[in-house]
């Protein structure tokens, strides 16, 4: 989730929560593509998500929500979105009256995720929300409760779970391809540019850990298929750097899992990383880069031999895959592979990571 204008952010923050619950929407018929409304027209939404509806079999873009009229005009015209299906934050709750909208995809700064997800559920819409799911465990739990009460589905935008190399890495790691996993290393980071909302704690809820470190954390969880039981974390932040007045730069954290697996992870806003390695008793599975928008690369070392692993081109990319997955879950009445509980699990660990770094001790993680 990337750049959103200040005007959009302030407009969204000014909107109040809707308190009244709404009736549950019925599932759409298989013959009709499931309609999405995109909330927040920053660069991630407009450059990554929206263009990839073209590759979807079951999902279509039908509505836009933004605090910037010029963006609504520009992207409304580009994607053929009728004026009646373009909403400001002030009139967001009118989506309840639009039967073309089945899913609301929340692509806003982190501190706004809970409010707009809950309001979407109260309007009777299914919810897709970008990661991190929210800025606290309490907010995640409120989102899950709101969707459960409304009878709507909640899915978190963990796009890598729909990317072929990551799916293969999960299969190989959990299947013991290089022997039982003993250690995972996962490193994610990039040099953060100044003057972004992600460097403003009231909007982001935290620094690199909330933004890019979540990739290391989520990878450790999906590669093991386990939930960590404890974490030890160390923060390294130069507070003289104007970028880091309110948020952290680097966090190194070590996760311990019930099976004895250890994951050594890095989150950074001042260095470039994008990879993980699963080390088993017979070799390793390496992904570098592991979680970019495109260009993943895998190599495997087994029996003393290192070989690249190349997959044929996928029928659809990770963005179209996740959009279609939510649509199929709605049609079939199934639960997404990355439901709200997945985002909640990450947030529980993130809170423990921050606590461990602040208190300089190992912290237990409880469900």
C-alpha positions, 0 to 999 in steps of 0.5 A: 500500500503506497502513496495517498494524498494528504487531502484524501487522508484528512478527508477520510479521518474526518468521516465518522464511524457508522454505528448501525448494523446493516443486513447481510448481502446475498452471494452473487450468482456465478454468472456475474463477476463480483464487483469491487469498490476500491477505497483510496486511490494512492499509487498501490491501488492505481498502479498495482491493484486496479490494472490487474482486474484486466486479468481476473476471471471472476472479479471486476472494478465497479466503484471508486472512493477518494477524497480527491475529486480529480482522482475520481474523474481521472480513474473513473474515466480510465476504467469506465466507472459511472459518476454514480459509482464514484464516492467521496469519504463524506458519502462513503456509506451510500455504497449500501445502496449500490447492488453492483458493489459486492466487495470493498477493498480498503487501500488506505493508511493503516490507521484508517483500515479498521474504520472503513472495513467496519463501515463496509461490513455495516453496509452489507459488503464483503471486505478486502483489507490491505496489510497490516490489517490494522494498528492494534490487536483490538482493532483487528478483533473489532473488524472480525466481529463486525464482519461476523455480525454482518455475515460478510467475508473478510480477507487480508491482502497477502498477495504473496500467498497467490504468487506461484514461487511462494506457493511452491516454497510453502509446499516444499518447506512444509513437505520436508523437501530439504529435510525438516526445517530447522532455521528460517532467515527472512529479510525485508527492507528499503530506504524510505523516502522522507515526507510520506504518510508511512513515516507519520505514526498516527497514520501508519501505527509504526515504522518499518515493522508495520510496512515491510517487516510484516513480509518477513513475519508472514513468510516465517509463519506461512513457511512453517505453518506454525504460530510462534510462541515467543520473540526477542527483538532489537530496534536500531533507529537513528533519531537524528534522522528526520525520517524517524522522528515518530517511527522506527527504522530497523528491527531484528527479531527472532521467532521461536516456534513450537516444533523448535524452528527458529526464524531470524528476521529483519525489517528495515527502512534504511537498507535494501532486502527482499528474501528468505531462506528455509534451511533444513537438515538436508539443504535449503530453499532460497528465494531472492527476491521473494516478495516483489510485485514481480520477478521472484527467483528460487534456488534449492540446495540438496545433496550438496548440489545447488540448482535454480528452480524455474516455473512456467508463466502463471495464468494470472499474477498474484494480484489477479489471483487474490482478487479472484480468490475473494470472488470465488469464496463469495460465490462458493460460500468458502473461507479465504485462505487469508481471512481476518484471523490471519491479519490478527495473528500477525498483529499479535506478533507485531505487538509482541515484537514492539514490546520485546524491543522496548523492554529488551527481553524475550516476550511470550506470544499468546493466542 
